[in-house]
Amino acid sequence: MQELREKNPELPLFGTDSREFAEYGRRVTGIHGEELIKAAENIRFPDGGSAYEPSVPAFEALSAAEEIRKRCFGELPIQVGYCYGQNRILNAWEWHTSSEINIAVTDLVLILAKRSRLQDGRINSSEAEAFLLRAGETVEIYATSLHFCPCQVEEKGFGCVVTLPAGTNLPLEEPAEDPLLFRKNKWLIAHEENQGLIGRGAVPGIYGVNFEIQYV
């Protein structure tokens, strides 16, 4: 933690046991996430960049998925997916109308901000705070938190199991009236420097520094 803070002095960095994290989410205990982590470790990282699979059937067949469905989503249908690969940059923020459960397969950093800080779909990246998740940690990220792809803190990359209500992040079935609605149950704004995502239709709503996590 201290080494990461020294290498990223411009970005406030905390652990999930901090008072700061309580504004964005909470630690979840009692979930047997070890079997999900073991299954995730069998998935090969992409050669470059990051990947996200909203639903991984092998994950959803495990008993831990049923624990999450009952304890964290009140028995609603869920999907258990995987976000993994290489990423070090903020690049965008998204939000959902529900919480998201994350299980860290590796150590990783989440760069978060408060949805309440959005003004007309825009926000300064100076609102960001970063949080280090240790491998094996399970957290709930509240619906009021802006979040996006985790950042790696080791050369091989990052891995994060992601659980959401079923259908989240799938393509929309009809054009959305809200320009920020990017996928089902996924509202998104891109950093102004992220031309790739903007080219796919994302609104450039983040201005200021496009933070990049330094770890070496």
URPE-V253145 format. One record per pair of residues at least 4 apart in sequence whose ideal C-beta (glycine too) atoms are under 6 Angstrom apart, sorted by sequence separation. I is the first residue (numbers start at 1). GAP is how many residues later the second one is. If there is no record, write none. Layout:
BEGIN
i,gap
I,GAP
I,GAP
END
This chain:
BEGIN
i,gap
4,4
14,4
33,4
67,4
68,4
69,4
104,4
113,4
123,4
133,4
141,4
164,4
172,4
182,4
190,4
195,4
198,4
16,5
46,5
60,5
70,5
73,5
118,5
152,5
176,5
197,5
14,6
117,6
141,6
152,6
181,6
182,6
198,6
14,7
180,7
190,7
5,8
150,8
190,8
4,9
69,9
117,10
150,10
16,11
190,12
192,12
113,14
169,14
170,14
188,14
189,14
190,14
65,15
113,15
191,15
192,15
168,16
189,16
111,17
112,17
167,17
168,17
169,17
189,17
193,17
39,19
111,19
191,19
39,20
60,20
95,20
59,21
90,21
109,21
110,21
36,23
109,23
180,23
55,24
179,24
54,25
56,25
108,25
55,26
56,26
35,27
54,27
107,27
36,28
53,28
107,28
35,29
53,29
72,29
104,29
106,29
115,29
33,31
52,31
104,31
115,31
32,32
51,33
68,33
104,33
112,33
113,33
51,34
50,35
103,35
112,35
31,36
49,36
50,37
102,37
46,39
101,39
45,40
110,40
99,41
100,41
40,42
108,42
109,42
99,43
99,44
109,44
98,45
97,46
107,46
96,47
108,50
95,51
106,52
108,52
93,53
106,53
94,54
105,54
93,55
92,56
104,56
102,58
103,58
121,59
102,60
87,62
101,62
151,62
153,62
88,63
87,64
100,64
40,65
36,67
98,67
37,68
33,70
86,71
85,72
84,75
83,77
82,79
83,79
81,81
125,81
126,82
80,83
122,83
123,83
124,83
125,83
121,84
124,84
125,84
78,85
79,85
79,87
24,88
78,88
97,88
76,89
77,89
96,89
94,92
95,92
94,94
68,95
93,96
92,98
50,99
91,100
91,103
109,104
33,105
92,105
31,107
21,110
28,110
27,112
28,112
45,112
25,114
26,114
16,115
25,115
54,115
25,116
12,117
13,117
14,117
15,117
25,117
11,119
40,119
90,120
24,121
40,121
89,121
90,121
16,123
89,123
88,124
36,125
88,125
1,131
11,200
8,206
7,207
END
